[in-house]
Amino acid sequence: MAYSYHSIFTTTTYLLTHNGLRDDPQSVGGRNCIGFFNAIVFLYKHVLDKPVEDDIAPVKAKKRRRPPVVMAKAEVSRVLSQMKGTHFLMAKVMYGGGLRLMECLRLRIMDLDFAKSQIYVRGKGGKDRLTTLPPSIYGELKEHLSNVKNIHEADLDTGYGDVYLPEALARKYRNASRKYRWQYVFPAKKLSRDPRSDTFRRHHVLESGLQKAVKIAVDRAGITKRIGTQTFRHPFARRRSKHTGRSGTPGPCRRKDH
């Protein structure tokens, strides 16, 4: 149809109608419509090399800002009381330190500083920071780490024991991937093949496991709020803003990895 020299608006209308989107606008979100339109603009400008009327430029979707769902202290206790095992410990680490889901999963042994009650968080977009390691979980966390060490030593005895490291670090510290301090705090139960290197390694646990555990715990606690794993970090931000007048977690920091 584009080769028939129809205008971009005619092509857009035809495609929307052909896909049933014009008759049922509720069936597609605003971002999808904008992405659909931008794809057509790209097609005309860069593939068909045809002029576009009125110098139309790609459109950016507006971000919808929704207020975060925050649990009361009593609600947090009710949810945690319905959890157990590693998922219970992970949820307490997230709640106590304001960690995101993937930040929690990607924690390494060396990121935990019991002496200073701190966690070194490798944040999104390279924005690393320090946050709180709650003293109230020291006992169960140290017991958990003892089990992790036993698992790692067993892996080494059977010829495994490697953990994934970013390529630059792996080149710089050639034997670091087999060191205990570089292992994940929450390792997977089984070894798995790394598709990047075909090496069998013990990765961190899957995010879906904790997500399902939280969902089940929320249902059992009888809470009707829309609560997920990320909800555990919101009370930390609110507590911090009350004490410091700022939101969020402590600012960026630098640390040498070796």
Buried (B, 14 or more C-beta within 10 A) or exposed (E): EBEEEEEBBEBBEBBBEEEEBBEEEEEBEEEEBBBBBBEBBEBBBEEEEEEBEEEBEEEEEEEEEEEEEBBEEEBBEBBBEBBEEBBBBBBBBBBBBBBBBBBBBBBBBBBBEEEEBBBBBBBEEEEBBBBBBBEEBEEEBEEBBEEBEEBBEEBEEEEBBBBBBEEEBBEEBEEBBBBBEBBBBBBBEEBEEBEEEEBBBBBBBEEEBBBEBBEBBBEEBEBEEEBEBBBBBBBBBEEBEEEEEEEBBBEEEEEEBE
